[in-house]
Amino acid sequence: MKKQQTLTAYLLIGIGVFFLLQQLNIPILSNFYSWQTIIILIGLVLLIHSYVTKSYQNLFTGTVILGLGIHFYGIAYYSFWIDHWAMYLLIVGIAFIIRYLHTKEGIIPGLLLIVFAIIMLFSIQLPVWFNWIYIVLEYLERFWPVILIVLGLYLLKRKK
């Protein structure tokens, strides 16, 4: 119960600081008064709570939320930011790696997601012998809803 109260306390403090700074209207911080900043703040709160309480169940979620917030902020405010679907895979892969550093679980999915995301981010410049990736991606783009349904059914039916 105490750990849940600290999570709520950190969240209230963070949101309170956000709105206080917004009311103070400091010109140098004007770009940070956005919904993306609130997402970043929630991710930071989850990460801080995980590290302070040494309870790492929110580590993965906090990393994903923080990464998404940074990505959405980058898209909104920086013209050079990469707006590609593989960025989401990269964020999740990084979250797996960060979780692995404390729980020793998830290194393989993390590395696979990061490698795949990097390949897809630079897929325009792939050599000819990687053309099979485009064929696989074409099928994935066409059948991804069916793949999600089958994966969900598998997770429901598998024996633990």
C-alpha positions in Angstrom: 0.0 0.0 0.0 2.9 2.4 0.8 4.4 1.9 -2.6 1.1 2.8 -4.3 0.9 5.9 -2.2 4.3 7.0 -3.3 3.4 6.5 -6.9 0.3 8.7 -6.4 2.4 11.3 -4.5 5.0 11.5 -7.3 2.3 11.8 -9.9 0.6 14.6 -8.0 3.8 16.5 -7.4 4.8 16.2 -11.1 1.5 17.3 -12.4 1.4 20.1 -9.8 4.8 21.4 -10.9 3.7 21.2 -14.6 0.6 23.4 -14.0 2.5 25.7 -11.7 5.1 26.4 -14.4 2.3 26.8 -16.9 0.7 29.5 -14.7 4.0 31.2 -14.1 4.2 31.4 -18.0 8.0 31.4 -18.1 8.9 32.2 -21.8 11.8 29.8 -22.0 9.5 26.9 -21.1 6.6 27.8 -23.4 7.3 24.8 -25.7 6.9 22.5 -22.8 3.2 23.4 -22.0 1.8 20.5 -24.1 0.1 17.2 -23.8 3.4 15.5 -24.9 5.1 16.9 -21.8 2.4 15.4 -19.6 3.0 12.0 -21.2 6.8 12.5 -20.6 6.0 13.4 -17.0 3.9 10.3 -16.4 6.7 8.1 -17.8 9.3 9.9 -15.6 7.1 9.4 -12.5 6.8 5.7 -13.2 10.5 5.4 -13.7 11.4 7.4 -10.6 8.9 5.4 -8.5 10.4 2.1 -9.8 13.9 3.1 -8.8 13.1 4.7 -5.5 10.9 1.9 -4.2 13.2 -0.8 -5.9 10.0 -2.3 -7.2 10.6 -2.7 -10.9 7.1 -3.7 -12.2 6.6 -0.2 -13.6 10.0 0.0 -15.3 8.8 -1.3 -18.6 5.6 0.8 -18.7 7.4 3.9 -17.6 10.1 3.5 -20.3 7.5 3.0 -23.0 5.4 6.0 -21.9 8.5 8.2 -21.6 9.7 7.1 -25.0 6.3 7.7 -26.6 6.2 11.2 -25.0 9.6 12.1 -26.2 8.8 10.7 -29.7 5.5 12.7 -29.9 7.3 15.8 -28.6 10.0 15.4 -31.2 7.5 15.0 -34.0 5.6 18.1 -32.9 8.6 20.4 -32.4 11.5 19.2 -34.5 11.5 19.0 -38.2 14.4 16.5 -38.3 12.6 14.0 -36.0 12.1 10.6 -37.6 8.4 9.9 -38.0 8.4 6.2 -38.9 6.5 3.2 -37.4 9.7 1.5 -36.5 10.3 4.1 -33.8 7.6 2.4 -31.8 9.4 -0.9 -32.0 12.6 0.8 -31.0 11.0 2.3 -27.9 9.6 -1.0 -26.9 12.9 -2.7 -27.5 14.7 -0.1 -25.3 12.1 -0.7 -22.6 12.8 -4.5 -22.7 16.5 -3.8 -22.4 16.0 -1.4 -19.4 13.8 -3.9 -17.7 16.4 -6.6 -18.3 19.0 -4.5 -16.5 17.1 -4.9 -13.3 15.0 -8.1 -13.6 17.2 -10.2 -16.0 14.1 -10.8 -18.2 13.5 -9.8 -21.8 16.9 -9.4 -23.4 16.1 -11.5 -26.5 12.9 -9.7 -27.4 14.6 -6.3 -26.7 17.5 -7.0 -28.9 15.3 -8.4 -31.7 13.0 -5.4 -31.6 15.9 -3.0 -31.6 17.7 -4.7 -34.5 14.5 -5.0 -36.5 13.6 -1.3 -35.9 17.0 -0.1 -36.9 16.8 -2.2 -40.1 13.4 -0.8 -40.9 14.5 2.8 -40.1 17.2 2.5 -42.7 15.3 0.2 -45.0 15.5 2.6 -47.9 19.2 2.0 -48.1 19.1 -1.8 -47.8 21.2 -3.9 -50.1 19.6 -6.0 -52.9 20.0 -9.2 -50.9 17.6 -7.9 -48.3 14.7 -7.6 -50.7 13.0 -10.5 -48.9 12.3 -8.1 -46.1 10.0 -6.0 -48.3 8.0 -9.1 -49.2 7.6 -10.1 -45.6 6.6 -6.6 -44.7 4.1 -6.5 -47.5 2.4 -9.6 -46.0 2.7 -8.2 -42.5 1.0 -4.9 -43.6 -1.8 -6.9 -45.3 -2.4 -9.4 -42.6 -1.4 -7.7 -39.3 -4.9 -7.7 -37.8 -5.2 -11.5 -38.4 -1.7 -11.9 -36.9 -2.8 -10.0 -33.8 -5.9 -12.1 -33.4 -4.0 -15.4 -33.7 -1.3 -14.2 -31.3 -4.0 -13.2 -28.8 -5.7 -16.6 -29.1 -2.4 -18.3 -28.7 -1.7 -16.4 -25.5 -5.2 -17.3 -24.1 -4.9 -21.0 -24.9 -1.2 -21.7 -24.0 -0.6 -23.7 -20.9 1.5 -22.1 -18.2 
